[in-house]
Amino acid sequence: MKCYATSNSPYARKVRIVALENGVYEKVDWQIITREERAQIVPDINPLGKVPVAVMESGQVLCDSPVICAYIDSLTKDKNLIPTSGPKRWEVLTLEAFGDGLGEAVIAASQEDQRPGEKRSQGIVDRQVGKANAALGFLDNVAKDFNTPPLMGEIAVACALGYMEFRDVIPGWRNKYSNLGDWYTEILKRQSFVDTNPD
Ligand SMILES: N[C@@H](CCC(=O)N[C@@H](CS)C(=O)NCC(=O)O)C(=O)O
C-alpha cells in the first residue's frame, strides 16, 4: 500500500503512528510530500485534495485518517489500537473523533490567523480558539482515565495537541490544563511520537 502524507499533518501523523505502534511501518510505501506536491498529485487520488490518502495494491483508495488507521490496525491480529467489539470500541472511536475535531478547530484558527490583515477575521479565530479551549477543558478532566499504552483515541488527541503546539494556537496550554499537559509530556516520549515529530 502507498500512503501519501505531509510531514506536518496531524491526520497523516495518526496514520504513521498507528503503523509504527503496530510494527507494520515497513509494509507501507510512505510518500512524504510537500504542500505543493499535494496540490499537484493528491486531487487525482482524493477529489477533496486532502492527505492522508492511501492506495492499495488493488488500486482501491482509502481516504480519511480514521478509515486508513482502521485498515492498518486490521493488519495485525495480536495488537489492536481499536478494540474490535463491545462498548470499548465505541469509546475509543469517539475519543478519536474528538481528537480529530480538536485538530479541525486548531487548524481553522491557525489558518485564519495567518490570513493577511484585511482578510483576517478575529471573530473566526475567537470562535475556533473557543472550541479548542472547551475541548482542552474536557480532555483535562478525563486525562486520568486515558489508556496506557495509548489506543487510537489517545493517539488522535496527542496528534491534535502536537499540531496545536507546533502552530502555538493556545500559548501556555500545558500549564493551564496541567493534567492533560503532564499526560502529553509522557506520551511524547514514545518512539512513534519522536519519529513523527512535526518539523
Ligand atoms: N478528515 C480528514 C482531514 C484531512 C485534512 O484536513 N488534511 C489536510 C492536512 S492536515 C489537507 O490535506 N488539507 C489540504 C486541503 O484541504 O486542500 C482526515 O482525518 O484525514
The ligand as an SDF file (V2000), in Angstrom:
LIG
                    3D

 20 19  0  0  0  0  0  0  0  0999 V2000
  -10.8190   14.3450    7.9640 N   0  0  0  0  0  0  0  0  0  0  0  0
   -9.5540   14.2530    7.2580 C   0  0  0  0  0  0  0  0  0  0  0  0
   -8.8470   15.6000    7.3210 C   0  0  0  0  0  0  0  0  0  0  0  0
   -7.5630   15.6230    6.4700 C   0  0  0  0  0  0  0  0  0  0  0  0
   -7.0400   17.0320    6.2960 C   0  0  0  0  0  0  0  0  0  0  0  0
   -7.7160   18.0250    6.6540 O   0  0  0  0  0  0  0  0  0  0  0  0
   -5.8410   17.1170    5.7430 N   0  0  0  0  0  0  0  0  0  0  0  0
   -5.2240   18.4010    5.4890 C   0  0  0  0  0  0  0  0  0  0  0  0
   -3.7890   18.4140    6.0120 C   0  0  0  0  0  0  0  0  0  0  0  0
   -3.8090   18.4140    7.7880 S   0  0  0  0  0  0  0  0  0  0  0  0
   -5.1240   18.6240    3.9990 C   0  0  0  0  0  0  0  0  0  0  0  0
   -4.6830   17.7500    3.2720 O   0  0  0  0  0  0  0  0  0  0  0  0
   -5.5270   19.8170    3.5190 N   0  0  0  0  0  0  0  0  0  0  0  0
   -5.4000   20.1940    2.1580 C   0  0  0  0  0  0  0  0  0  0  0  0
   -6.6510   20.7970    1.6190 C   0  0  0  0  0  0  0  0  0  0  0  0
   -7.6770   20.8400    2.3350 O   0  0  0  0  0  0  0  0  0  0  0  0
   -6.6220   21.2170    0.4630 O   0  0  0  0  0  0  0  0  0  0  0  0
   -8.7120   13.1240    7.8640 C   0  0  0  0  0  0  0  0  0  0  0  0
   -8.9500   12.7690    9.0260 O   0  0  0  0  0  0  0  0  0  0  0  0
   -7.8540   12.5710    7.1640 O   0  0  0  0  0  0  0  0  0  0  0  0
  1  2  1  0
  2  3  1  0
  2 18  1  0
  3  4  1  0
  4  5  1  0
  5  6  2  0
  5  7  1  0
  7  8  1  0
  8  9  1  0
  8 11  1  0
  9 10  1  0
 11 12  2  0
 11 13  1  0
 13 14  1  0
 14 15  1  0
 15 16  2  0
 15 17  1  0
 18 19  2  0
 18 20  1  0
M  END
$$$$
